């Protein structure tokens, strides 16, 4: 897989987004523009924070996961619309709730939470709004709220021209086009330029890419081994298994020997 050269990274790229959002002032500014709320204090964000409550569960890697005194924010940047976006947000919510409470805490101790996805394209077909906000309300009467203190918001930066709030419009335009048109987005762009001059950032970016390539390569090998095992159980010829999976004869015979031990 080809990765974008470090020198070409923009704020909307996953790695750079995480780096810049480690700045509490920028984090607060982004949240305030997106949600129109005042952020009093922010715990320093953790870049690409992974939360995994149990060793058997599926971990969730947040682009930026941060907390203030009584609220939790998960902010994601997406250059493409992720698959099953709604279910992904649902899962993120469950992990955030688990992370923000301790064993024995009452449900009332759950913090107010916000899951925010910033997309560069529209997340819904046939709709092109700049903002989609979701709360749990009664289907029979929208005036009745579940009041579970959760909010999910999806931003479509490609529709920034439809946004009426000037600060949010300028931010979405910056995400979409990388054009800084106000003081805040110019501040972000300056931080991006500074980040590109730091050799440590470049090294970290390269190491992350190498790690991801290793993980994907390992995943492909595991898939081939799984396929080969199934074919051995069905008595496929070794030569055919090698041709189909690309594994060596030695590896197939190794698998065959392990299978014979297991079956016996």
C-alpha positions as CSV (number, residue, x, y, z in Angstrom):
1,X,0.0,0.0,0.0
2,X,1.3,3.5,-0.9
3,X,1.4,6.1,1.8
4,X,1.2,9.8,1.3
5,X,4.7,11.5,1.5
6,X,5.3,13.2,4.8
7,X,6.0,16.5,3.1
8,X,2.5,16.5,1.5
9,X,0.5,15.9,4.7
10,X,-2.3,18.3,5.4
11,X,-4.3,19.0,8.5
12,X,-7.0,16.6,7.2
13,X,-4.6,13.7,7.1
14,X,-4.9,11.3,10.0
15,X,-1.4,11.6,11.3
16,X,-1.2,15.4,11.0
17,X,-4.6,15.9,12.5
18,X,-3.6,14.0,15.6
19,X,-0.4,15.9,15.9
20,X,-2.1,19.4,15.7
21,X,-5.0,18.4,17.9
22,X,-2.5,17.7,20.7
23,X,-2.5,21.4,21.1
24,X,-5.1,22.1,23.8
25,X,-5.9,25.6,22.4
26,X,-6.5,24.2,18.9
27,X,-8.6,21.3,20.4
28,X,-10.7,23.8,22.3
29,X,-11.1,26.0,19.2
30,X,-12.2,23.1,17.0
31,X,-14.7,21.8,19.5
32,X,-16.1,25.3,20.1
33,X,-16.6,25.8,16.4
34,X,-18.1,22.4,15.8
35,X,-20.5,22.3,18.7
36,X,-21.0,26.0,19.6
37,X,-20.1,25.3,23.3
38,X,-17.5,26.8,25.6
39,X,-14.7,24.5,26.6
40,X,-13.3,25.4,30.0
41,X,-10.5,22.9,30.4
42,X,-9.0,20.1,28.4
43,X,-6.9,17.2,29.5
44,X,-4.0,16.9,27.1
45,X,-5.2,14.7,24.2
46,X,-3.7,11.3,23.5
47,X,-2.7,10.8,19.8
48,X,-4.4,7.7,18.3
49,X,-5.5,6.6,21.8
50,X,-6.5,2.9,21.8
51,X,-9.1,1.7,24.3
52,X,-9.4,-2.0,24.8
53,X,-11.5,-2.9,27.8
54,X,-11.0,-6.7,27.6
55,X,-8.2,-8.7,25.9
56,X,-10.9,-10.6,23.9
57,X,-12.7,-7.5,22.7
58,X,-12.2,-5.4,19.6
59,X,-10.1,-2.4,20.4
60,X,-11.0,1.1,19.1
61,X,-8.4,3.5,18.0
62,X,-9.5,7.1,18.4
63,X,-7.9,9.8,16.3
64,X,-8.3,12.3,19.2
65,X,-9.8,11.3,22.5
66,X,-10.0,14.0,25.1
67,X,-11.9,15.0,28.3
68,X,-12.7,18.1,30.1
69,X,-14.1,18.2,33.6
70,X,-17.6,16.7,32.9
71,X,-17.5,15.9,29.2
72,X,-15.8,13.4,26.8
73,X,-15.1,14.1,23.2
74,X,-14.0,11.7,20.5
75,X,-13.0,13.5,17.3
76,X,-12.3,11.6,14.1
77,X,-11.1,12.9,10.7
78,X,-12.1,10.9,7.7
79,X,-10.8,11.5,4.1
80,X,-13.3,8.8,3.0
81,X,-16.6,7.8,4.5
82,X,-16.1,4.8,6.7
83,X,-18.1,1.6,6.2
84,X,-21.1,1.2,8.6
85,X,-20.6,4.7,10.0
86,X,-23.6,4.5,12.3
87,X,-22.7,1.2,13.8
88,X,-19.1,2.4,14.2
89,X,-20.3,5.4,16.2
90,X,-22.5,3.2,18.3
91,X,-19.5,1.0,19.2
92,X,-17.4,4.0,19.9
93,X,-20.0,5.2,22.3
94,X,-20.1,1.9,24.2
95,X,-16.3,1.9,24.6
96,X,-16.2,5.6,25.7
97,X,-18.9,4.8,28.4
98,X,-16.9,1.9,29.6
99,X,-13.7,3.9,29.7
100,X,-15.1,6.8,31.6
101,X,-16.7,4.9,34.5
102,X,-15.1,2.8,37.2
103,X,-16.5,-0.5,38.5
104,X,-19.2,0.2,41.0
105,X,-20.0,3.7,39.7
106,X,-23.6,4.6,39.3
107,X,-25.0,5.2,35.8
108,X,-25.6,8.8,36.8
109,X,-21.8,9.2,36.9
110,X,-21.5,8.8,33.1
111,X,-20.1,11.9,31.5
112,X,-21.8,13.9,28.8
113,X,-20.2,12.5,25.6
114,X,-19.8,13.7,22.0
115,X,-18.7,11.6,19.1
116,X,-17.6,13.8,16.2
117,X,-16.7,12.7,12.6
118,X,-15.3,15.3,10.3
119,X,-15.6,13.9,6.7
120,X,-14.3,15.3,3.4
121,X,-17.2,13.9,1.5
122,X,-21.0,13.6,2.2
123,X,-21.6,10.6,4.5
124,X,-25.1,10.0,3.1
125,X,-26.3,9.5,-0.4
126,X,-28.7,12.1,-1.8
127,X,-28.0,14.4,1.1
128,X,-25.5,17.2,1.2
129,X,-25.8,19.0,4.5
130,X,-22.7,20.6,6.1
131,X,-23.7,19.2,9.5
132,X,-25.7,16.1,10.7
133,X,-26.5,16.0,14.4
134,X,-28.1,13.0,16.1
135,X,-29.7,12.8,19.6
136,X,-31.9,10.1,21.1
137,X,-35.5,11.4,21.0
138,X,-38.9,9.8,21.0
139,X,-40.1,8.7,17.6
140,X,-43.8,9.4,18.6
141,X,-43.0,12.8,19.9
142,X,-39.7,14.6,19.1
143,X,-40.2,16.9,22.0
144,X,-39.5,14.0,24.4
145,X,-35.8,13.4,24.9
146,X,-34.2,10.4,26.4
147,X,-31.7,12.8,28.0
148,X,-28.8,10.3,28.0
149,X,-26.3,13.1,27.6
150,X,-24.9,11.8,24.3
151,X,-24.6,13.5,20.9
152,X,-23.2,12.3,17.6
153,X,-22.3,14.8,14.9
154,X,-21.0,14.3,11.4
155,X,-19.6,17.2,9.4
156,X,-19.4,17.2,5.6
157,X,-16.7,19.7,4.8
158,X,-17.4,19.5,1.1
159,X,-20.7,21.3,1.8
160,X,-19.0,24.2,3.7
161,X,-20.6,26.8,1.4
162,X,-24.0,25.9,2.9
163,X,-22.9,26.6,6.5
164,X,-24.1,29.9,7.8
165,X,-21.8,30.3,10.9
166,X,-18.7,32.1,9.6
167,X,-16.2,30.4,11.9
168,X,-17.5,26.9,11.3
169,X,-17.7,27.6,7.5
170,X,-14.0,28.8,7.5
171,X,-12.9,25.6,9.4
172,X,-14.9,23.2,7.1
173,X,-13.5,25.0,4.1
174,X,-10.0,24.6,5.5
175,X,-10.6,20.8,6.0
176,X,-12.0,20.5,2.5
177,X,-9.6,22.7,0.5
178,X,-6.6,23.3,2.8
179,X,-7.2,27.1,2.4
180,X,-6.8,29.1,5.5
181,X,-9.2,32.1,5.4
182,X,-9.3,33.3,9.0
183,X,-7.0,33.7,12.0
184,X,-7.8,30.3,13.5
185,X,-7.2,28.3,10.3
186,X,-4.0,30.3,9.6
187,X,-2.9,29.3,13.1
188,X,-3.5,25.6,12.3
189,X,-1.7,25.9,9.0
190,X,1.3,27.5,10.7
191,X,1.4,24.6,13.2
192,X,1.2,22.1,10.3
193,X,4.2,23.8,8.6
194,X,6.1,23.7,11.9
195,X,5.3,20.0,12.4
196,X,6.7,19.2,9.0
197,X,10.1,20.7,9.9
198,X,10.4,18.3,12.9
199,X,12.5,15.2,12.0
200,X,11.0,13.3,14.9
201,X,7.5,13.7,13.4
202,X,8.8,12.3,10.0
203,X,10.4,9.4,11.7
204,X,7.3,8.6,13.7
205,X,5.1,8.8,10.6
206,X,7.4,6.4,8.7
207,X,7.4,4.0,11.7
208,X,3.7,4.0,11.9
209,X,3.4,3.2,8.2
210,X,5.9,0.4,8.4
211,X,4.0,-1.1,11.4
212,X,0.7,-0.9,9.5
213,X,2.2,-2.6,6.5
214,X,3.6,-5.3,8.8
215,X,0.2,-5.8,10.4
216,X,-1.6,-6.0,7.0
217,X,1.1,-8.4,5.6
218,X,0.7,-10.6,8.7
219,X,-3.1,-10.5,8.2
220,X,-2.7,-11.7,4.6
221,X,-0.4,-14.5,5.7
222,X,-2.9,-15.6,8.4
223,X,-5.7,-15.6,5.8
224,X,-3.6,-17.8,3.4
225,X,-2.8,-20.2,6.2
226,X,-6.5,-20.4,7.1
227,X,-7.4,-21.2,3.4
228,X,-4.6,-23.8,3.2
229,X,-5.9,-25.5,6.3
230,X,-9.4,-25.7,4.9
231,X,-8.1,-27.2,1.7
232,X,-6.0,-29.7,3.5
233,X,-9.0,-30.9,5.4
234,X,-10.7,-31.4,2.1
235,X,-7.7,-33.4,0.8
236,X,-6.6,-30.9,-1.9
237,X,-3.3,-31.8,-3.5
238,X,-0.3,-30.0,-1.9
239,X,0.7,-28.6,-5.4
240,X,-2.8,-27.1,-5.8
241,X,-2.8,-25.5,-2.4
242,X,0.6,-23.9,-3.1
243,X,-0.6,-22.5,-6.4
244,X,-3.8,-21.1,-4.9
245,X,-2.4,-19.7,-1.7
246,X,1.1,-18.8,-2.7
247,X,2.5,-20.6,0.3
248,X,5.6,-22.8,0.0
249,X,5.5,-26.6,0.0
250,X,7.4,-26.6,3.3
251,X,4.7,-24.5,4.9
252,X,1.9,-26.7,3.6
253,X,3.6,-29.8,4.9
254,X,4.1,-28.1,8.2
255,X,0.4,-27.3,8.4
256,X,-0.4,-30.9,7.3
257,X,1.8,-32.3,10.1
258,X,0.1,-30.0,12.7
259,X,-3.3,-31.1,11.4
260,X,-2.5,-34.8,11.7
261,X,-1.4,-34.3,15.3
262,X,-4.6,-32.4,16.1
263,X,-6.9,-34.9,14.4
264,X,-5.3,-37.9,15.9
